[in-house]
Amino acid sequence: MKPETLSRTALNRALLARQMMLARKEVSPLCLVERLVGLQAQQPQPPFIGLWTRIAGFEREALWRLLHDRTVVRSTLMRGTLHLMSAADYLMIRGTLQPMLSAGMRGVLRDRVDGLDLEGLTTSARQVFQERPRTFTELRAALLETVPEADERAMGYAVRTHLPLVAVPDDSAWGYRADPNFATAESWLGQVPGPGVPTQDLVLRYLAGFGPAAAVDVQAWSGLTGVREHLEALRPRLKTFRDERKRELFDLPDAPRPSEEIPAPVRFLPGFDNILLAHADRTRIIADEHRPRVITKNLLVLPTFLVAGFVAGIWKSARAKKAASLTLSPFASLPKAVKAQLAEEGEKLVRFIEPDASTWSVTFEAA
């Protein structure tokens, strides 16, 4: 039987449904963090906005408490980038990602990895962190005391990718300062991460949150290699489709795939949101011509807003004394009705970001 072809809009609606972007849901932040297999957290603020845009009635304190009671942790995970993940998932999944983290280190450092004694380095770093939580600036300085001629940046990156570490939250508004302290996962959680779940289990978790998807999409999200073989082994349990480019897509049989006629409300996404980064082919959420305006040359991923399900512009917030503002920069002219919807949703967002301001405003730049 010939697989059904899914249009770009159909893939968009499937993604939005699984990401709770068609309608906010009344779920716990912990439940959603686990459902999405973590939240990208290169910066402290974005995960809070990512939950706000998905959960009905979400309040900042709910995630802040999860970080401080060690139910959710921030660590280097998929693609070698910082994510928030439930402590339970972290302890199960961290080991699965180690081959990817090791390969990523070699890819970044290249010949700078030559001569690094990884085992000795991680042992030394573990001893440093056992004394007390440290920033990576402090860690590199401590390591240089024992090997003064070494490449301190290379040592720091090797430790980040080979020693299971978690960022230690503080009293900052968004849970972490720009240069947070880190502690070993063992000292923070009282457990050493296990050897990892089978990669196929992680692939199934990905499909639940981001499918239907091709093997290259799973790889783009996770950084793992050999994904095609895992999907082939899972094929009897999955349903297959084709996209408009004739690529084979895999999905869970009972996962939501709503009609492409379902309307999608305007939504605001934080910077670095995984919905923009979890596929090799990102046209299901952002047009190729818009990507350079969202993903900068220094690899920042700017905050965006969605219109009819697709990225339609970028936004930024600002604070001047007691006045908070949100500035929207659309990629094309927007109808008045859409601008009104964005202004209404945008005011809710800026109130969430700056709750102690006295005034809140939303403005549009010309396209």
Buried (B, 14 or more C-beta within 10 A) or exposed (E): EEEEEBEBBBBBBBBBBBBBBBEBEEBEBBEBBBBBBBBBBBBBBBBBBBBBBBBEEBBBEBBBBBBBEBBBBBBBBBBBBBBBBBBBBBBBBBBBBBBBBBBBBBEBBEEBBEEBEBEEBBEBBBEBBEEEBBBBEBBBEBBBEEBEEBBBEBBBBBBBBBBBBBBBBBEEBBBBBEEBBBBBBBBBBEEEBEEBBEBBBBBBBBBBBBBBBBBBBBBBBBBBEEBBEBBEEBEEEBBBBBBEEEBBBBBBEEBBBEEBEBEBBBBBBBBBBBBBBBBBBBBBBBEEEBBEBBBEEEEEBBBBBBBEBBBBBBBEBEEEEEEBBBBBBBBEEBEEEBBEBBBEBBBBBBEBBBEEBEEBBBEBEEE
